[in-house]
Amino acid sequence: MKPPYKITSEILNLIVSIAQKTGEVNAAFLYRPPAELRKKNRIRTIQSSLEIEGNTLSRDQVTAILENKRIIAPQKDILEVKNAIQVYDNLSQFDSTSISSFCKAHKILMADLVENPGQFRTKPVGIIRGTTITHVAPPGNLVKPHIKDLFDYLKKDKELILIKSCVFHYEMEFIHPFMDGNGRMGRLWQTVILRKYSPVFEFLPIESLIKARQSEYYKILGESDNKGESTGFIEFMLQIINESLEELLSNQNVTLSEKERITYFKEIIGKEYFTRQDYLRHFKTISTATASRDLKLAVVNGALQKTGDKRVTRYKFRE
């Protein structure tokens, strides 16, 4: 069965806004942000997602672990961060429509933190906030069929990826397929799905914006449970996605390095031959001299092969 939700005018307006901002991101060559910004956003992502689940480490401490420095903190919290770093560093290896890939991610994320990481629960489970039971998940014997239906929807339904990513996030939290780690897995897998829409989502700190609105996040999850559909949650998560793109675009004055320009252009041009003018058409803010220097360094470093001379010079990326 297709998960229940409605397409509202709010959802349609947010889809249009996200599409426009994604186009601006591509035009500004921010779909793979500069290295320092990628690192900063990855730290924000990991720290925020784990803080939602009770991890006590600060961004400075997460940074230290990422840089292989020793810190004084609870070992469980340190292990959670190390596991999360490993998962997020390998996002491109996960297949968003594969159940086995989904379980593999959980196994890495929860290694040495729970019994049988990567395996679906067979026991009943509920969610308690404070002294109140806020959610009773489906029985253990229904987990596998529910997850299969959800992945079938993800793989086969013609719905927009943006919407499917939000639906999956909500439905996964509702099913609660693992004994622990479901919250961080829901947020992680939405990012894995969103990478199919645009590679920029690998580096956007969506989790930090969720953390800033954590009470609203849980409230809307509960309201969606009560209504039996994920419409409100889809609207909420699309707002978060829209805000994350807006934040990235506000940093678009970040100067790209020569290596980053070459990397971007390789993704654009692929295996085709090109000229310096082709390169300049994509980087309109740099001078002819800078373009020549970029290409010369890439040839010297072995990234490019050069043919011809002066006006008939052409370049091609090596295999």
Secondary structure, 3 states (H helix, E strand, C coil): CCCCCCCCHHHHHHHHHHHHHHHHHHHCCCCCCCHHHHHHHHHHHHHHHHHHCCCCCCHHHHHHHHCCCCCCCCHHHHHHHHHHHHHHHCHHHCCCCCHHHHHHHHHHHCCCCCCCCCCCCCCCCEEEECCEEEEECCCHHHHHHHHHHHHHHHHHCCCCHHHHHHHHHHHHHHHCCCCCCHHHHHHHHHHHHHCCCCHHHHCCCHHHHHHHCHHHHHHHHHHHHHHCCCHHHHHHHHHHHHHHHHHHHCCCCCCCCHHHHHHHHHHHHCCCCECHHHHHHHCCCCCHHHHHHHHHHHHHCCCEEEECCHHHCEEEECC
